[in-house]
Amino acid sequence: MARVADAALTELPGTALRAVRVSGTVLGHALVFGPGALSARLRRRPWAPAGERLTALLTSLGPSYIKIGQLLSTRQDLLPERVCAELGRLADATPPPRRAVLEGAVRGAYRGRTWPFAAFDWTPVATGSIATVHRAITLDGRRVAVKVRRPGIGRVMRRDFRLTALAMGAMRHLPHLRSMPFKVMHAQVGGAILRQLDFEAERTALGTLRANLREFSWIRIPAPLPELCAEDVLVMEYVDGSARTAPGPLSAEARGAAARRVMMAVYEMLFVDGLVHCDLHPGNLYIQDDGSLVILDAGFVIKLSEPVRASFADFFINMAMGNGPLCAEIIIESAASVAEGCDLGGFRAELTGLVTESAGARSKEFSLAKFAGRLFDIQRRFGVYPVPEFAFPLLSLLVVEGIVQGLDPELDFQAEAMPVLRRRNMPRVSAGS
């Protein structure tokens, strides 16, 4: 305990400086661009630079905030298309470190080992918030992709983690939020984001995803090359011939097939394997010319506990079938906490109404983000709080839902889950369903 306390005290000045920088950056953007945004709002007109300025702000704030922007970029149902288009640039167009910094980091990672590359392209082919990706050729002639962690990024993200812990600690004192398990939520969700810094864990996740999805010939996940990896460097086979998950280059038939394949892959992860990819934004999910899917990144992959996997599958299939009463029971049984004096009858009635209203809707008619928002509001008002792990499958679906809506707005993504659920592990349903 003494070591933990000493470490916290040592990091306190850096965390305080990070808080000042974050506050100053937000305030600076507000002072410079706030008047224009306010004027547009008063005139009831869209503010043209909104997406550009939001992208610039998130880029200035750093990786934790860039990750939020990447996820929001898929949500054209929640944000204007021009804003999503700008945020989409965050997927792989974040400014890279200077070449000298990159080269120093990579060569330092192999210090004391034989330099394994015959050629290395220092200009990134993709630039993310946590790492850059480069083409290279190994000494034995293999084409590889090399993912390089940004120097110093771990320190910044750990400070952001502490800041959000303080913010969530303060939220616990709000009257309506006192029963929420903020500490556990922050540890699980924030900890998952921090684990993206662990390239060894990502290398393991890539191998596990490849094994779990091996029966789907139309999914390609690059194989990691452990013998070439280092602590800050992840080396994997290079996959080319890919196109973004934008609908433009594909025919309507191909878009529909791609949308169904995306959902089938996600459902296999969610309902069967319990290994959930929470970050399938367009920078990590590609479609090849033949309609095959390519998943290029496994940094934000979470292993669900078996009770959570089973409960989420139970909830989802009963939601698709319009079985609101059983959905309510599943949430109550799996809740992390239920407030004293909770009106469970009222909770059951409201949740049943929400599920009945949403069952069987097509993707263009149904917004998971809005459904989740209403679900969370019902849970908050009645004091029925889910285990924090439930955030991960919802996050996974929220990210891919935006992609699927762009590919095929007619897809019934609830119905697409049924074959996976029935084939692999039929969840609990009521006798009359």
Secondary structure by P-SEA (a helix, b strand, c coil): caaaaaaaaaaaaaaaaaaaaaaaaaaaaaaacaaaaaaaaaacccccaaaaaaaaaaaaacaaaaaaaaaaccccccccaaaaaaaaaaccccccccaaaaaaaaaaaaccccccccccccccccccccbbbbbbbcccbbbbbbbbcccaaaaaaaaaaaaaaaaaaaacccccccccaaaaaaaaaaaaaaacccaaaaaaaaaaaaaaacccccbbbbbbbcccccccbbbbbbbccccccccccccaaaaaaaaaaaaaaaaaacccccccccccccccbbbcccbbbbbccccbbbbbcaaaaaaaaaaaaaaaacaaaaaaaaaaaaccccccccaaaaaaaaaaaaaaaccccccccccaaaaaaaaaaaaaaacccccccaaaaaaaaaaaaaaaaaacccccccccaaaaaaacccccccccc
